[in-house]
Amino acid sequence: MAHDLKMAIGARVHAARKRANLTQEGLAAAISKTAESVSYIERGRQLPTLETLADLAAALGLPLSELVDEPTKRHGAGRRRLQLEASLIEHIRGMDDAMLAIAVEQVAILSRTSAKT
């Protein structure tokens, strides 16, 4: 459980940092940590403290709950799946309503297609 949570938090921090166009060094400076600490968090090697999580959420413009939401158990949520889900969520954040509607339709089509195979 703790390993899955570390991996999920890491994937979410990484995706949000990329969306915010920040380097690990830039994010580290914003939260008064080292770039190495940010790297460890993003790779799921270090579970950040609650204080660090709150600082990360503030620096990345996210609600704290989005960083600590329990990882999905569907499809054997491995590292790659967690990264992909986090990346998709970050792409969605930048879309206006019209683009989001198109994205939802495309995802629905993909879901129906994969259900048939």
PAKOLVEX-383483 format. One line per field, with one value per atom (N, C-alpha, C): residue number from 1; residue in one letter; atom name; x negated, y, z. Coordinates in nm, 2 decimals. Each point is the difference from the previous one (the first is absolute). Last residue first. Example, Ala and Ser with C-alpha at 12.3 -4.5 7.8 and 13.67 -1.06 7.14 Angstrom:
seq <- c(2,2,2,1,1,1) $
type <- c(s,s,s,a,a,a) $
atom <- c(N,CA,C,N,CA,C) $
x <- c(-1.28,-0.09,0.08,-0.03,0.09,-0.09) $
y <- c(-0.22,0.11,0.11,-0.57,0.12,0.12) $
z <- c(0.71,0.00,0.08,-0.01,0.00,0.00) $
//
This chain:
seq <- c(117,117,117,116,116,116,115,115,115,114,114,114,113,113,113,112,112,112,111,111,111,110,110,110,109,109,109,108,108,108,107,107,107,106,106,106,105,105,105,104,104,104,103,103,103,102,102,102,101,101,101,100,100,100,99,99,99,98,98,98,97,97,97,96,96,96,95,95,95,94,94,94,93,93,93,92,92,92,91,91,91,90,90,90,89,89,89,88,88,88,87,87,87,86,86,86,85,85,85,84,84,84,83,83,83,82,82,82,81,81,81,80,80,80,79,79,79,78,78,78,77,77,77,76,76,76,75,75,75,74,74,74,73,73,73,72,72,72,71,71,71,70,70,70,69,69,69,68,68,68,67,67,67,66,66,66,65,65,65,64,64,64,63,63,63,62,62,62,61,61,61,60,60,60,59,59,59,58,58,58,57,57,57,56,56,56,55,55,55,54,54,54,53,53,53,52,52,52,51,51,51,50,50,50,49,49,49,48,48,48,47,47,47,46,46,46,45,45,45,44,44,44,43,43,43,42,42,42,41,41,41,40,40,40,39,39,39,38,38,38,37,37,37,36,36,36,35,35,35,34,34,34,33,33,33,32,32,32,31,31,31,30,30,30,29,29,29,28,28,28,27,27,27,26,26,26,25,25,25,24,24,24,23,23,23,22,22,22,21,21,21,20,20,20,19,19,19,18,18,18,17,17,17,16,16,16,15,15,15,14,14,14,13,13,13,12,12,12,11,11,11,10,10,10,9,9,9,8,8,8,7,7,7,6,6,6,5,5,5,4,4,4,3,3,3,2,2,2,1,1,1) $
type <- c(t,t,t,k,k,k,a,a,a,s,s,s,t,t,t,r,r,r,s,s,s,l,l,l,i,i,i,a,a,a,v,v,v,q,q,q,e,e,e,v,v,v,a,a,a,i,i,i,a,a,a,l,l,l,m,m,m,a,a,a,d,d,d,d,d,d,m,m,m,g,g,g,r,r,r,i,i,i,h,h,h,e,e,e,i,i,i,l,l,l,s,s,s,a,a,a,e,e,e,l,l,l,q,q,q,l,l,l,r,r,r,r,r,r,r,r,r,g,g,g,a,a,a,g,g,g,h,h,h,r,r,r,k,k,k,t,t,t,p,p,p,e,e,e,d,d,d,v,v,v,l,l,l,e,e,e,s,s,s,l,l,l,p,p,p,l,l,l,g,g,g,l,l,l,a,a,a,a,a,a,a,a,a,l,l,l,d,d,d,a,a,a,l,l,l,t,t,t,e,e,e,l,l,l,t,t,t,p,p,p,l,l,l,q,q,q,r,r,r,g,g,g,r,r,r,e,e,e,i,i,i,y,y,y,s,s,s,v,v,v,s,s,s,e,e,e,a,a,a,t,t,t,k,k,k,s,s,s,i,i,i,a,a,a,a,a,a,a,a,a,l,l,l,g,g,g,e,e,e,q,q,q,t,t,t,l,l,l,n,n,n,a,a,a,r,r,r,k,k,k,r,r,r,a,a,a,a,a,a,h,h,h,v,v,v,r,r,r,a,a,a,g,g,g,i,i,i,a,a,a,m,m,m,k,k,k,l,l,l,d,d,d,h,h,h,a,a,a,m,m,m) $
atom <- c(N,CA,C,N,CA,C,N,CA,C,N,CA,C,N,CA,C,N,CA,C,N,CA,C,N,CA,C,N,CA,C,N,CA,C,N,CA,C,N,CA,C,N,CA,C,N,CA,C,N,CA,C,N,CA,C,N,CA,C,N,CA,C,N,CA,C,N,CA,C,N,CA,C,N,CA,C,N,CA,C,N,CA,C,N,CA,C,N,CA,C,N,CA,C,N,CA,C,N,CA,C,N,CA,C,N,CA,C,N,CA,C,N,CA,C,N,CA,C,N,CA,C,N,CA,C,N,CA,C,N,CA,C,N,CA,C,N,CA,C,N,CA,C,N,CA,C,N,CA,C,N,CA,C,N,CA,C,N,CA,C,N,CA,C,N,CA,C,N,CA,C,N,CA,C,N,CA,C,N,CA,C,N,CA,C,N,CA,C,N,CA,C,N,CA,C,N,CA,C,N,CA,C,N,CA,C,N,CA,C,N,CA,C,N,CA,C,N,CA,C,N,CA,C,N,CA,C,N,CA,C,N,CA,C,N,CA,C,N,CA,C,N,CA,C,N,CA,C,N,CA,C,N,CA,C,N,CA,C,N,CA,C,N,CA,C,N,CA,C,N,CA,C,N,CA,C,N,CA,C,N,CA,C,N,CA,C,N,CA,C,N,CA,C,N,CA,C,N,CA,C,N,CA,C,N,CA,C,N,CA,C,N,CA,C,N,CA,C,N,CA,C,N,CA,C,N,CA,C,N,CA,C,N,CA,C,N,CA,C,N,CA,C,N,CA,C,N,CA,C,N,CA,C,N,CA,C,N,CA,C,N,CA,C,N,CA,C,N,CA,C,N,CA,C,N,CA,C,N,CA,C,N,CA,C,N,CA,C,N,CA,C,N,CA,C,N,CA,C,N,CA,C,N,CA,C,N,CA,C) $
x <- c(1.26,-0.12,-0.03,0.34,0.04,-0.11,-0.05,0.09,0.04,-0.27,-0.08,0.09,0.21,-0.09,-0.07,0.25,0.09,-0.08,-0.24,0.05,0.09,-0.16,-0.11,0.05,0.30,-0.02,-0.11,0.07,0.11,-0.01,-0.32,-0.02,0.11,0.06,-0.11,-0.03,0.31,0.05,-0.10,-0.14,0.09,0.06,-0.26,-0.08,0.08,0.22,-0.06,-0.08,0.17,0.11,-0.05,-0.30,0.02,0.12,-0.11,-0.10,0.02,0.29,0.02,-0.10,-0.03,0.11,0.02,-0.49,0.12,0.12,-0.51,0.10,0.11,-0.39,-0.03,0.11,0.02,0.00,-0.02,-0.05,0.14,0.01,-0.42,0.04,0.14,-0.16,-0.06,0.03,0.16,0.06,-0.06,-0.21,0.13,0.08,-0.41,-0.02,0.13,0.02,-0.04,-0.02,0.08,0.12,-0.03,-0.37,0.09,0.13,-0.31,-0.06,0.09,0.12,0.01,-0.05,-0.06,0.14,0.02,-0.43,0.03,0.14,-0.15,-0.06,0.04,0.34,-0.14,-0.05,0.48,-0.06,-0.15,0.37,-0.13,-0.08,0.46,-0.10,-0.14,0.32,0.04,-0.12,0.02,-0.04,0.04,-0.13,0.09,-0.05,-0.15,-0.03,0.11,0.09,-0.04,-0.02,-0.07,0.11,-0.05,-0.26,0.00,0.12,-0.09,-0.13,0.01,0.38,-0.04,-0.13,0.17,0.06,-0.03,-0.14,-0.08,0.06,0.08,0.05,-0.09,-0.23,0.09,0.06,-0.37,0.14,0.10,-0.49,0.05,0.14,-0.22,-0.09,0.05,0.24,0.00,-0.08,-0.03,0.14,0.01,-0.39,0.00,0.14,-0.05,-0.08,0.00,0.21,0.08,-0.08,-0.21,0.11,0.08,-0.34,-0.06,0.11,0.12,-0.03,-0.06,0.10,0.12,-0.03,-0.39,0.08,0.13,-0.23,-0.01,0.08,-0.24,0.14,-0.02,-0.33,0.01,0.15,-0.14,-0.10,0.01,0.23,0.07,-0.10,-0.08,-0.03,0.07,0.04,0.05,-0.02,-0.19,0.14,0.06,-0.46,0.04,0.15,-0.17,-0.02,0.04,0.01,0.11,-0.02,-0.35,0.13,0.11,-0.40,-0.01,0.12,-0.06,0.05,0.00,0.06,-0.10,0.06,0.28,-0.06,-0.11,0.35,-0.11,-0.06,0.35,0.05,-0.12,-0.05,0.13,0.04,-0.40,-0.01,0.13,0.01,-0.07,-0.02,0.17,0.10,-0.06,-0.29,0.10,0.10,-0.31,-0.06,0.09,0.15,-0.01,-0.07,0.24,-0.10,0.00,0.43,-0.10,-0.11,0.46,-0.13,-0.11,0.46,-0.03,-0.13,0.14,0.11,-0.03,-0.29,-0.02,0.11,0.04,-0.12,-0.03,0.34,0.04,-0.11,-0.08,0.09,0.04,-0.26,-0.08,0.09,0.20,-0.09,-0.07,0.26,0.09,-0.09,-0.21,0.05,0.08,-0.15,-0.11,0.05,0.31,-0.03,-0.12,0.12,0.11,-0.03,-0.30,-0.01,0.11,0.00,-0.12,-0.01,0.34,0.03,-0.12,-0.05,0.10,0.03,-0.27,-0.07,0.09,0.20,-0.09,-0.08,0.27,0.08,-0.09) $
y <- c(-0.58,-0.09,-0.09,0.34,-0.10,-0.10,0.38,-0.10,-0.11,0.37,-0.10,-0.10,0.35,-0.09,-0.10,0.33,-0.10,-0.09,0.34,-0.09,-0.11,0.36,-0.10,-0.10,0.34,-0.08,-0.11,0.33,-0.09,-0.10,0.35,-0.10,-0.11,0.37,-0.08,-0.11,0.33,-0.09,-0.09,0.31,-0.10,-0.09,0.37,-0.11,-0.11,0.38,-0.08,-0.12,0.32,-0.08,-0.09,0.31,-0.11,-0.09,0.39,-0.10,-0.12,0.37,-0.06,-0.11,0.26,-0.10,-0.06,0.14,0.07,-0.10,-0.14,0.01,0.09,-0.15,0.11,0.02,-0.36,0.13,0.12,-0.45,0.04,0.14,-0.22,0.05,0.06,-0.22,0.13,0.06,-0.43,0.09,0.14,-0.36,0.03,0.11,-0.17,0.09,0.04,-0.31,0.14,0.09,-0.45,0.06,0.14,-0.25,0.04,0.06,-0.16,0.11,0.05,-0.39,0.12,0.12,-0.41,0.04,0.13,-0.19,0.06,0.04,-0.24,0.14,0.07,-0.37,0.00,0.15,-0.26,0.14,0.00,-0.35,-0.02,0.13,-0.03,-0.04,0.00,0.23,-0.05,-0.04,0.23,-0.14,-0.07,0.54,-0.09,-0.15,0.38,-0.05,-0.09,0.39,-0.14,-0.04,0.51,-0.09,-0.14,0.41,-0.11,-0.09,0.41,-0.07,-0.13,0.29,-0.07,-0.06,0.25,-0.13,-0.07,0.45,-0.10,-0.14,0.38,-0.03,-0.12,0.33,-0.12,0.00,0.28,0.04,-0.11,0.00,-0.05,0.04,0.13,0.04,-0.05,-0.13,0.14,0.05,-0.45,0.03,0.15,-0.15,-0.04,0.04,0.07,0.09,-0.03,-0.30,0.13,0.10,-0.40,-0.02,0.12,0.00,0.01,-0.02,-0.05,0.14,0.01,-0.43,0.08,0.14,-0.33,0.03,0.07,-0.34,0.13,0.02,-0.44,0.05,0.14,-0.27,0.07,0.04,-0.23,-0.06,0.06,0.09,-0.09,-0.07,0.34,-0.14,-0.09,0.47,-0.03,-0.15,0.16,0.00,-0.04,0.06,-0.12,-0.01,0.39,-0.12,-0.12,0.40,-0.01,-0.12,0.07,-0.03,-0.01,0.16,-0.14,-0.05,0.46,-0.07,-0.15,0.28,-0.02,-0.06,0.33,-0.13,-0.01,0.36,0.00,-0.14,0.15,-0.07,-0.01,0.21,0.05,-0.06,-0.15,0.14,0.05,-0.41,-0.01,0.13,-0.01,-0.05,-0.01,0.11,0.11,-0.04,-0.33,0.11,0.11,-0.34,-0.05,0.10,0.22,-0.11,-0.05,0.21,0.02,-0.11,0.10,0.04,0.04,-0.18,0.13,0.05,-0.43,0.09,0.14,-0.33,0.01,0.10,-0.12,0.08,0.03,-0.30,0.14,0.09,-0.46,0.05,0.15,-0.22,0.01,0.06,-0.10,0.12,0.02,-0.38,0.12,0.12,-0.42,0.02,0.13,-0.13,0.04,0.02,-0.16,0.14,0.04,-0.45,0.09,0.15,-0.33,0.00,0.10,-0.08,0.08,0.01,-0.27,0.14,0.09,-0.47,0.05,0.15,-0.21,0.01,0.05,-0.09,0.12,0.02,-0.39,0.12,0.13) $
z <- c(-2.78,-0.03,0.11,0.02,-0.10,-0.03,0.29,0.06,-0.09,-0.14,0.08,0.06,-0.25,-0.09,0.08,0.24,-0.07,-0.09,0.21,0.10,-0.06,-0.27,0.03,0.10,-0.10,-0.12,0.03,0.33,-0.01,-0.11,0.03,0.10,0.00,-0.28,-0.05,0.10,0.13,-0.11,-0.05,0.32,0.06,-0.11,-0.14,0.06,0.06,-0.18,-0.11,0.06,0.30,-0.05,-0.11,0.18,0.09,-0.05,-0.24,-0.02,0.09,0.06,-0.13,-0.03,0.40,0.00,-0.13,0.10,0.02,-0.01,0.17,-0.11,0.03,0.28,-0.09,-0.11,0.32,0.08,-0.10,-0.16,0.02,0.06,-0.02,-0.13,0.00,0.39,-0.02,-0.14,0.10,0.08,-0.01,-0.22,-0.06,0.08,0.18,-0.12,-0.07,0.36,0.05,-0.12,-0.10,0.05,0.05,-0.15,-0.11,0.05,0.31,-0.07,-0.11,0.24,0.08,-0.07,-0.22,0.00,0.09,0.00,-0.13,-0.01,0.39,-0.01,-0.13,0.14,0.01,-0.02,0.09,-0.01,0.03,-0.13,0.06,-0.01,-0.14,-0.10,0.06,0.32,-0.12,-0.09,0.44,0.00,-0.13,0.16,-0.05,0.00,0.36,-0.13,-0.05,0.36,0.00,-0.15,0.15,-0.03,-0.02,0.09,0.08,-0.02,-0.25,0.01,0.08,-0.05,-0.13,0.00,0.38,-0.02,-0.13,0.11,0.06,-0.02,-0.36,0.14,0.05,-0.35,0.01,0.14,-0.22,-0.03,0.01,0.08,-0.13,-0.03,0.41,-0.11,-0.13,0.38,-0.01,-0.12,0.12,-0.05,-0.03,0.21,-0.14,-0.06,0.46,-0.07,-0.15,0.29,-0.01,-0.08,0.08,-0.09,-0.01,0.32,-0.14,-0.10,0.45,-0.03,-0.14,0.15,-0.02,-0.04,-0.11,0.12,-0.04,-0.36,0.06,0.13,-0.23,0.03,0.07,-0.36,0.13,0.02,-0.39,0.10,0.13,-0.44,0.09,0.10,-0.35,-0.04,0.10,0.07,-0.14,-0.04,0.41,0.01,-0.14,0.01,0.08,0.01,-0.20,-0.08,0.07,0.24,-0.10,-0.09,0.30,0.07,-0.09,-0.17,0.02,0.08,-0.08,-0.12,0.02,0.44,-0.10,-0.12,0.33,0.00,-0.10,0.09,0.09,0.02,-0.31,0.12,0.10,-0.43,0.05,0.13,-0.22,0.06,0.05,-0.22,0.12,0.07,-0.43,0.10,0.13,-0.35,0.02,0.11,-0.14,0.07,0.04,-0.29,0.14,0.09,-0.41,0.02,0.14,-0.28,0.11,-0.02,-0.22,-0.07,0.10,0.07,0.05,-0.07,-0.09,-0.05,0.04,0.16,-0.14,-0.06,0.45,-0.02,-0.15,0.12,0.04,-0.02,-0.06,-0.10,0.02,0.34,-0.13,-0.11,0.41,0.02,-0.14,0.03,-0.01,0.02,0.03,-0.13,-0.01,0.43,-0.09,-0.14,0.31,0.03,-0.10,-0.03,-0.05,0.03,0.17,-0.15,-0.06,0.47,-0.04,-0.15,0.17,0.03,-0.04,-0.03,-0.10,0.01,0.33,-0.12,-0.12,0.42,0.01,-0.13,0.03,0.00,0.00) $
//
